[in-house]
């Protein structure tokens, strides 16, 4: 069963990766 904490962590990690890619562009 997926917990809310796991979902939040996944969203934060994905957001951080997207921000990094945008900054590199």
C-alpha positions as CSV (number, residue, x, y, z in Angstrom):
1,X,0.0,0.0,0.0
2,X,1.4,3.4,-1.0
3,X,1.6,5.9,1.8
4,X,1.1,9.6,1.6
5,X,4.7,10.2,2.6
6,X,5.9,8.2,-0.3
7,X,3.8,10.1,-2.7
8,X,4.9,13.5,-1.3
9,X,8.6,12.4,-1.5
10,X,8.2,11.2,-5.1
11,X,6.6,14.5,-6.1
12,X,9.3,16.5,-4.4
13,X,12.1,14.5,-6.1
14,X,10.4,14.8,-9.5
15,X,10.0,18.5,-9.0
16,X,13.6,18.9,-8.0
17,X,14.8,17.0,-11.1
18,X,12.6,19.2,-13.3
19,X,14.0,22.4,-11.8
20,X,17.5,21.1,-12.3
21,X,16.9,20.3,-15.9
22,X,15.3,23.8,-16.5
23,X,18.3,25.5,-14.9
24,X,20.7,23.6,-17.1
25,X,18.9,24.6,-20.2
